[in-house]
């Protein structure tokens, strides 16, 4: 059997010898380049892992907490209500112990708590020099049954 190279029309060859022609991809698979290719591949993987770990562990985890929650038991409604509370930054400042804060009570508390807290904090922030309103304590009451709580179903009249 005679072999003829389709690219260069060469008919001579030796058994056990491999030759490749072409671009970069074909050179990657040539036996003498495998060792260098593996070194380069190992180096690239090591760099990806090293820099990937650096960006992962380089993040400082600092939570921004806008409030806390507590549960109250209503003897009139005969149920428990969850309340969310947000206090101003200066509330825990030891130099302002005698300071009094207005209270804002939100119904539909779960829906409006984050928005109202952000707006109040921004409008009363000394850091932004806004001072458009006094620093306030926000108490938001979550609903159990919104339709029952906010709609009138029966009107009692005296006749």
C-alpha positions as CSV (number, residue, x, y, z in Angstrom):
1,X,0.0,0.0,0.0
2,X,1.4,3.3,-1.1
3,X,0.6,6.4,1.0
4,X,0.3,9.7,-0.6
5,X,-0.1,12.9,1.4
6,X,-3.1,14.8,0.2
7,X,-1.5,18.1,1.0
8,X,2.1,17.9,-0.3
9,X,1.9,14.8,-2.5
10,X,4.8,13.2,-0.5
11,X,4.9,9.4,-0.8
12,X,7.8,8.6,1.6
13,X,7.2,7.9,5.2
14,X,8.7,6.0,8.1
15,X,6.8,3.9,10.6
16,X,6.7,5.3,14.2
17,X,7.1,8.9,13.1
18,X,4.3,11.4,13.2
19,X,4.3,14.6,11.3
20,X,1.6,17.3,11.4
21,X,1.0,20.3,9.3
22,X,-1.4,23.1,9.8
23,X,-2.0,25.8,12.3
24,X,-1.8,26.2,16.1
25,X,-4.4,23.6,16.9
26,X,-2.6,20.8,15.0
27,X,0.7,21.7,16.7
28,X,-0.9,21.3,20.1
29,X,-1.4,17.6,19.5
30,X,2.1,17.0,18.2
31,X,3.9,14.7,20.7
32,X,6.9,17.0,21.3
33,X,4.6,19.9,22.3
34,X,2.5,17.9,24.8
35,X,4.8,18.6,27.7
36,X,4.9,22.3,27.1
37,X,1.1,22.4,26.5
38,X,0.4,20.6,29.8
39,X,2.7,23.1,31.7
40,X,0.8,26.0,30.1
41,X,-2.6,24.5,30.8
42,X,-1.6,23.8,34.4
43,X,-0.4,27.4,34.8
44,X,-3.6,28.8,33.4
45,X,-5.8,26.6,35.7
46,X,-3.7,27.6,38.7
47,X,-4.1,31.3,37.9
48,X,-7.8,31.0,37.5
49,X,-8.1,29.2,40.8
50,X,-5.8,31.7,42.6
51,X,-7.5,34.8,41.3
52,X,-10.9,33.3,41.6
53,X,-10.3,32.6,45.3
54,X,-8.9,36.0,45.8
55,X,-12.0,37.7,44.5
56,X,-14.2,35.4,46.5
57,X,-12.4,35.9,49.8
58,X,-11.6,39.5,49.1
59,X,-15.2,40.5,49.8
60,X,-15.9,41.9,53.2
61,X,-19.2,40.6,54.6
62,X,-20.9,43.5,56.3
63,X,-24.6,43.4,56.6
64,X,-26.7,46.5,56.4
65,X,-29.5,46.0,58.9
66,X,-32.4,48.4,58.6
67,X,-34.4,47.0,61.4
68,X,-35.5,44.1,63.6
69,X,-38.8,42.3,64.3
70,X,-40.8,41.3,67.3
71,X,-44.2,39.7,67.9
72,X,-47.0,41.1,70.0
73,X,-50.2,39.3,71.1
74,X,-53.4,41.2,70.6
75,X,-56.1,40.2,73.1
76,X,-58.7,42.2,71.2
77,X,-58.0,40.5,67.8
78,X,-57.1,37.3,69.6
79,X,-54.0,36.8,67.3
80,X,-50.3,37.5,67.1
81,X,-48.9,40.3,64.9
82,X,-45.4,40.7,63.7
83,X,-44.0,44.2,63.9
84,X,-40.9,45.5,62.2
85,X,-38.9,48.4,63.9
86,X,-36.3,50.7,62.4
87,X,-34.4,53.1,64.7
88,X,-32.3,56.0,63.6
89,X,-28.5,55.9,63.6
90,X,-28.2,58.3,66.5
91,X,-30.5,56.2,68.7
92,X,-27.7,54.3,70.2
93,X,-25.3,57.3,70.5
94,X,-24.4,57.8,74.1
95,X,-24.1,61.6,73.7
96,X,-27.8,61.9,72.7
97,X,-29.5,60.1,75.6
98,X,-32.1,62.7,76.2
99,X,-33.1,63.0,72.5
100,X,-36.8,62.2,71.7
101,X,-37.9,60.7,68.5
102,X,-41.2,60.8,66.7
103,X,-42.8,57.4,65.9
104,X,-44.2,56.6,62.5
105,X,-46.6,53.6,62.5
106,X,-47.1,51.8,59.1
107,X,-50.0,49.6,58.3
108,X,-49.3,47.1,55.5
109,X,-46.0,47.0,57.2
110,X,-44.4,44.2,55.3
111,X,-45.1,46.0,52.0
112,X,-43.9,49.5,52.9
113,X,-41.2,48.9,55.6
114,X,-38.1,48.9,53.4
115,X,-39.2,51.9,51.3
116,X,-40.4,54.0,54.2
117,X,-37.2,53.2,56.2
118,X,-35.0,54.3,53.3
119,X,-37.0,57.5,52.7
120,X,-37.0,58.5,56.3
121,X,-33.3,57.7,56.8
122,X,-32.4,59.7,53.7
123,X,-34.6,62.7,54.5
124,X,-33.4,62.9,58.1
125,X,-29.7,62.0,57.5
126,X,-27.2,64.4,58.9
127,X,-24.6,62.8,56.6
128,X,-26.4,64.0,53.5
129,X,-27.2,67.4,55.2
130,X,-30.8,66.9,54.3
131,X,-32.5,67.5,57.6
132,X,-35.8,67.7,55.9
133,X,-37.5,65.8,58.7
134,X,-36.5,64.7,62.2
135,X,-35.0,61.3,62.8
136,X,-37.9,59.0,63.5
137,X,-38.6,55.5,64.8
138,X,-40.6,53.4,62.3
139,X,-42.9,50.7,63.5
140,X,-44.5,48.6,60.8
141,X,-47.3,46.1,61.5
142,X,-47.6,43.1,59.2
143,X,-51.1,42.1,58.1
144,X,-52.6,38.7,58.9
145,X,-55.6,39.1,56.6
146,X,-55.5,42.3,54.6
147,X,-59.1,42.1,53.4
148,X,-60.5,41.6,56.8
149,X,-58.3,44.3,58.4
150,X,-58.8,47.1,55.8
151,X,-62.3,46.6,54.4
152,X,-65.7,47.1,56.1
153,X,-67.8,44.0,55.7
154,X,-70.7,44.9,58.0
155,X,-72.0,48.2,59.2
156,X,-74.0,48.2,62.3
157,X,-76.7,50.8,62.5
158,X,-79.0,51.7,65.4
159,X,-82.7,51.8,64.4
